[in-house]
Amino acid sequence: MSTDAPSRETVLSVDDSLISQQMIKRALDASYRVLLADNAVDALSVIYQETSIKALLLDISMPGIDGFELCRTVRSLPRFKNIPIVMVTSRDTQRDREEARLAGASGYLTKPCEPERLKAVMGKLLNKNAS
């Protein structure tokens, strides 16, 4: 085990849009280890394999299992009951925001999301849970 440098916290971004994935990776790559998945099934596989994930970024609109259902599924796993989950989506209705909250989301950002805003939200959520 190497202790010469502090390791970056790991964030998993789940979005079926390659453009959105690239934007998120570019925005967070300097501060976080960013893992990418383009659907819920792959995301769950990564979640089970990677024990160091500290936060999830979920798109709502994805083929198959949507972000709401993925959020509920992750929240049902004892290990991830308190992990920060931020919805990053182009859907911006009050109903979507309420459903995200009820599913267990910690935050909600609409696309296109300014990189500085994304970094600020992630910093706030991860520092808050650093204890």
Summary of the structure (lengths in Angstrom):
residues: 131
radius of gyration: 13.8
end to end distance: 22.2
largest distance: 47.1
contacts: 392
relative contact order: 0.17
helix: 44%
strand: 19%
